[in-house]
Amino acid sequence: MTGWWPMSRSRRYLLLGVLCAGVTAFVATVPFHRDWFDLWVYYDAVRYWIDAGGGLRGAGLYDYRVPGQVYGFTYPPFAALCVLPLSQLSWPVAVTAGVAANLGALALILRRLAEPVIRRHGLDRWTAYLLILCMLALLEPVYDSVSFGQVNLLLLALVLTDARLLSTGSRWAGVGIGLAAAIKLTPAIFIGYLVVTRRRHAAGTAAAVAVGATLLAVWLAPGASHAYWTSALWDTSRIGDLSYVSNQSWQGVLARLSAPSDPDRLWWACGVLAIVGVWAYRVDKARAVGDVRGGIALTGAAACLVSPVTWVHHLVWLLPALAVLADRALEPPRRGRPLIAAVGVYVILCSYVVWLWRFDVGGIDGFIGGNTFVWTELALLLALPVRPPQPAFRALSGGPARPAPERRGAAAATR
């Protein structure tokens, strides 16, 4: 379907070159760069831990605070063990390694999500990849994840690798999800996905890997493990203000409504139960038609809603849903609600819109606009299309590209 692109190849590449240059200039000069803040927290907290009395076996990891701030290390001790090699490097080298890791993860995510769509619709691969890279660079969650030095792109890459293994029936399916859950608790909902979709072997593998990694951390770092599971896990003050507009979860909505008081835990629990119920129902519907990518996308949206803290950069978990919407929008006649939905969600995630209410989320405008990403997550959970996989999607990013039967004649006519 190379005829889809309404210009010659040379002009197309020239236009894409100009677009790439413009996006690069924007990314290099945009005033919202986060100065590798989260990477510094990981790096400095682990160095503090090692230098404190007791070394790895001590509890100093969760005593650390960013100088002059409340933020500390918030992940399980296994995550700190993963950061340990990075903390032994100089800071410039650690930043370089962190950026390289995130860009590598982004490349894998792009491969897993975009390649099946490109193949199914017969798009020119280089044109499509360059265009998608430019679009991803402008997404606030992606840009923030890289400039914060966050780990969520790496965790998403692990989950999507498992999604492909599920599609191919590999006995290794579940390893990536288990590792992601051991590093950070939010991806543990994907173990729930495996349970709901009746993938018992993969669910058992994921649970065993998560528990095994956690027990390894208990053995190597008993003091930090005890501090985390008995104290630090429950101390939300070390994470930041739950009512801050960047917290785009159900808990964040309640915290902003009740500020300066704490949000009502009963309302939070009722909302989480409702969200989990809808998620389980929709994921089971996706399972019934064999839609792995749809189930993964729904689980990413649910994870953002139920997590007590979903900072804007955590919304990279919505990338699978964007891929599903883009696939539907590219189907003939390429107009109507699928296209509006795909463009709308993308524009919202590029807009930085919630920051308009950074200092005041009061009033109806603050309730609607200051929670824009929450409403987007909810809309995706309720309305994201699920359907039987097309031939190119039987493996999430693998297998030969074959046009759907009804399209072979049209595909042949364009060769």
VENQUITA-V759841 format. One record per run of one state. SS is the DSSP state (H for helix, E for strand, - for the rest). FROM is the first residue (numbers start at 1). TO is the last residue. If there is no record, write none. Layout:
# VENQUITA-V759841
SS	FROM	TO
SS	FROM	TO
This chain:
# VENQUITA-V759841
-	1	1
H	2	4
-	5	8
H	9	29
-	30	36
H	37	51
-	52	54
H	55	57
-	58	59
H	60	63
-	64	76
H	77	87
-	88	90
H	91	121
-	122	124
H	125	138
-	139	139
H	140	148
-	149	151
H	152	168
-	169	174
H	175	183
-	184	185
H	186	196
-	197	199
H	200	220
-	221	221
H	222	230
-	231	231
H	232	234
-	235	235
H	236	238
-	239	249
H	250	258
-	259	264
H	265	288
-	289	291
H	292	306
-	307	311
H	312	330
-	331	336
H	337	350
-	351	352
H	353	357
-	358	362
H	363	369
-	370	371
H	372	383
-	384	390
H	391	393
-	394	404
H	405	414
-	415	415
